[in-house]
Amino acid sequence: MGYTPHVMVLGGGVTGTAIARDLAIRGLDVTLVERGRLTDGATGRMQGLLYSGARYADTSQPVAAKCYDENRTLAEIADHCVEETGGLLVPTDADEATVESIVEACEDCDIPAEALTGEEARSMEPALDEGVEGAVRVPDATVDPFRLTVATAKSATEFGAEIRTHTEVTDIHVEDGAVTAVTVERDPEPTGRPHPEDSEGATADSTSPDGDDPDTVPDGGKQVPGASGGPGAVPPGETDMPGMPGTTGEERPSRPTAGTERLEPDYVVNATGAWADEVAGLAGFSFPMHRSRGAMVITEDQPVGMPVSLGATPGPVRTVVPHGQHAVVGATNDPVADPDDLDGDGDDADRLLADLTGVVPALDDSRLLRTFWGVRSGPPRGDGEGRRFALVDHADRDGCWGMTTVVGGTLTIHRLVAERVADHVCGTFGISRECKTDELPLPGSEDQEVLDAVMDTFGLSSPVYDRTRERLGSRTPEVLDTDGPNPVLCEAESVTRAEVRDALDDATGGAVDLNDVRIRTSATMGACQGGRCAHRIAAELHPEYELGVIEDALDDLLAERWKGQRHALWGDQLAQAARNYDFHASTLGRKYRFEVAEREDSDGIALDGFDDGPVTGGADQPVGWGMRR
Ligand SMILES: Cc1cc2nc3c(=O)[nH]c(=O)nc-3n(C[C@H](O)[C@H](O)[C@H](O)COP(=O)(O)OP(=O)(O)OC[C@H]3O[C@@H](n4cnc5c(N)ncnc54)[C@H](O)[C@@H]3O)c2cc1C
């Protein structure tokens, strides 16, 4: 009788989803649990630069060479998530590296790089300042971390993995020197999707057997949790608001209940990023980790056509990375102890812009949409050791069988990290199946030729179609093939109803989680930050969901948008925020409550949520909004 180990992957960032995909492709039973939605950690809070490795070529050649290999592999298998822009490295006076030394080091690692004079660099990227005397052209690219992670998760499910979001690991049980079980708690505001334990006959606090395939359950072995039900099998809704639109009808789903469940996998992979030590601590293990917080700013316009990086490691690196119609400017690098310490200093945006406007002066006129922070993590590091990753088998380190923790790396090398972890897990079970993730394209990147052939089929004006296609790749025809009308719901990002409905229906996401729709489609990420389109996205939940559920989902979406805006409120963006408030307070008939935490006791804007903005005048000038420019 065959035996298929059941592996539980903890963490739904790019690393966890890639591990789940790799293991599922190799035929293992996989359950991934993520406490929030996919990309809730560093993956959703990064700059989206697909490193060429050139910036490490001087200091860490093996890392640089791997980086370039992975850059090429991702461009191949995740074509619709990657834009091959090329990039420029501009060394500063403070750098040890020079244009010549970077090019030489790149040659040693087989990374194509070209030394440019200032004039040559400006002909390639006209936004560069006249004062730039030289730069290195490198094969950097841009990558959409949301699209990449979602496509990876989707692929994992296609190979049989189960992805459970809004499911937090709260305990890891160890008995007789082995990990025996994992306790998870489902969020009370989770996915809106049915869960195995919601199905008839299942009970909480139990492992759900999947009796369908006897080959997957060894004699006397642990049982594999059942697969989650698909969209449509939603629990009946509440009907406690008679007479309100969208509130009648017993078939309408409400939020499923929270619940605790004990799973008994054969093996656990801890891929919880900056929280890896906390999660390992649940099993009684401890190990040191390095963490640093990075601030980033999103501009409304796109001041550069390709990533421009200022500085080369070692030392601070600042980069402007174009994404869609915007750019992400980043990142600071400040050590932090707490992975949830995301509220950086009020002057982070100013520090970033002060460094970069000397090289890209147009940034000085850019309207800033939002500031956000992410936490990098990895093993403790010495100079030049950044971007390292470590795979810690707790059998070797702590004498406890059944769990491996992985920390560090970058998004660029996540597939390689996942391959190493999957090799290790398979090796543990004596399984010798080759990794296929370097050659199997992700959903959306399979049939570019077919896609080209159907360009004009869907009656969308070309720019909208092009943007949709950039996001969905070869899935575009399948998603846009709807019976009803397909209006554009978010003009700034060209997102149509069909794409929103596709995101809502995707089993790897949250059925009533509009932030999940946001990360899948980019809707509400434009200049209005949801002001003009969030309610239209929310309206797509009608009539399937009751009004209260829809309002809560809209609140969550706008609150999430608000978090980043409040740190960039001056000039045009302050005016935009005020317009959004007026619009929602008047035409939607409600005073919008920006802080979810204050939902119960506040009906106004939480004014203490604002940053004051930088002081631009003398010492006696009051600090206030809108003073930046
Ligand atoms: C500011 C910044 C800029 C960056 N820029 C780049 C870049 O341009 N290019 C690049 O290649 N890399 C970049 N990186 C690095 C890259 O973002 C990370 O290496 C990568 O996203 C890490 O992914 P991960 O899956 O390992 O971790 P994460 O994305 O953090 O995923 C861990 C997940 O575990 C979940 N979790 C935590 N605790 C629990 C629990 N108890 N139960 C269940 N789930 C749990 C979290 O919610 C989270 O979703 C940047 C990082 C930062 C911070």
PDBQT file of the ligand as one rigid body, heavy atoms in Angstrom, charges set to zero:
ROOT
HETATM    1  C1  LIG A 701      10.938  46.622   2.983  1.00  0.00    +0.000 C 
HETATM    2  C2  LIG A 701      11.203  45.361   2.214  1.00  0.00    +0.000 A 
HETATM    3  C3  LIG A 701      11.520  45.420   0.868  1.00  0.00    +0.000 A 
HETATM    4  C4  LIG A 701      11.805  44.244   0.171  1.00  0.00    +0.000 A 
HETATM    5  N1  LIG A 701      12.070  44.333  -1.160  1.00  0.00    +0.000 NA
HETATM    6  C5  LIG A 701      12.346  43.199  -1.844  1.00  0.00    +0.000 A 
HETATM    7  C6  LIG A 701      12.562  43.270  -3.241  1.00  0.00    +0.000 A 
HETATM    8  O1  LIG A 701      12.435  44.336  -3.865  1.00  0.00    +0.000 OA
HETATM    9  N2  LIG A 701      12.884  42.117  -3.893  1.00  0.00    +0.000 N 
HETATM   10  C7  LIG A 701      12.980  40.910  -3.249  1.00  0.00    +0.000 A 
HETATM   11  O2  LIG A 701      13.299  39.914  -3.894  1.00  0.00    +0.000 OA
HETATM   12  N3  LIG A 701      12.738  40.811  -1.918  1.00  0.00    +0.000 NA
HETATM   13  C8  LIG A 701      12.416  41.920  -1.211  1.00  0.00    +0.000 A 
HETATM   14  N4  LIG A 701      12.131  41.836   0.118  1.00  0.00    +0.000 N 
HETATM   15  C9  LIG A 701      12.194  40.522   0.783  1.00  0.00    +0.000 C 
HETATM   16  C10 LIG A 701      10.898  39.732   0.566  1.00  0.00    +0.000 C 
HETATM   17  O3  LIG A 701       9.779  40.547   0.760  1.00  0.00    +0.000 OA
HETATM   18  C11 LIG A 701      10.847  38.573   1.549  1.00  0.00    +0.000 C 
HETATM   19  O4  LIG A 701      12.036  37.832   1.454  1.00  0.00    +0.000 OA
HETATM   20  C12 LIG A 701       9.704  37.611   1.265  1.00  0.00    +0.000 C 
HETATM   21  O5  LIG A 701       8.504  38.282   0.995  1.00  0.00    +0.000 OA
HETATM   22  C13 LIG A 701       9.526  36.694   2.467  1.00  0.00    +0.000 C 
HETATM   23  O6  LIG A 701       8.420  35.851   2.233  1.00  0.00    +0.000 OA
HETATM   24  P1  LIG A 701       8.014  34.776   3.324  1.00  0.00    +0.000 P 
HETATM   25  O7  LIG A 701       6.911  33.980   2.754  1.00  0.00    +0.000 OA
HETATM   26  O8  LIG A 701       9.218  34.037   3.779  1.00  0.00    +0.000 OA
HETATM   27  O9  LIG A 701       7.534  35.625   4.584  1.00  0.00    +0.000 OA
HETATM   28  P2  LIG A 701       6.168  36.417   4.771  1.00  0.00    +0.000 P 
HETATM   29  O10 LIG A 701       5.697  37.010   3.515  1.00  0.00    +0.000 OA
HETATM   30  O11 LIG A 701       6.366  37.329   5.922  1.00  0.00    +0.000 OA
HETATM   31  O12 LIG A 701       5.136  35.270   5.148  1.00  0.00    +0.000 OA
HETATM   32  C14 LIG A 701       5.026  34.732   6.445  1.00  0.00    +0.000 C 
HETATM   33  C15 LIG A 701       3.549  34.504   6.701  1.00  0.00    +0.000 C 
HETATM   34  O13 LIG A 701       3.380  33.768   7.917  1.00  0.00    +0.000 OA
HETATM   35  C16 LIG A 701       2.158  34.185   8.485  1.00  0.00    +0.000 C 
HETATM   36  N5  LIG A 701       2.117  33.809   9.905  1.00  0.00    +0.000 N 
HETATM   37  C17 LIG A 701       2.809  34.360  10.935  1.00  0.00    +0.000 A 
HETATM   38  N6  LIG A 701       2.475  33.758  12.086  1.00  0.00    +0.000 NA
HETATM   39  C18 LIG A 701       1.562  32.805  11.783  1.00  0.00    +0.000 A 
HETATM   40  C19 LIG A 701       0.832  31.858  12.555  1.00  0.00    +0.000 A 
HETATM   41  N7  LIG A 701       0.974  31.768  13.891  1.00  0.00    +0.000 N 
HETATM   42  N8  LIG A 701      -0.042  31.037  11.921  1.00  0.00    +0.000 NA
HETATM   43  C20 LIG A 701      -0.204  31.108  10.568  1.00  0.00    +0.000 A 
HETATM   44  N9  LIG A 701       0.454  31.990   9.799  1.00  0.00    +0.000 NA
HETATM   45  C21 LIG A 701       1.331  32.826  10.393  1.00  0.00    +0.000 A 
HETATM   46  C22 LIG A 701       2.170  35.694   8.269  1.00  0.00    +0.000 C 
HETATM   47  O14 LIG A 701       0.867  36.247   8.357  1.00  0.00    +0.000 OA
HETATM   48  C23 LIG A 701       2.780  35.809   6.879  1.00  0.00    +0.000 C 
HETATM   49  O15 LIG A 701       1.795  35.918   5.865  1.00  0.00    +0.000 OA
HETATM   50  C24 LIG A 701      11.788  42.988   0.827  1.00  0.00    +0.000 A 
HETATM   51  C25 LIG A 701      11.409  42.922   2.172  1.00  0.00    +0.000 A 
HETATM   52  C26 LIG A 701      11.092  44.094   2.851  1.00  0.00    +0.000 A 
HETATM   53  C27 LIG A 701      10.635  44.006   4.274  1.00  0.00    +0.000 C 
ENDROOT
TORSDOF 0
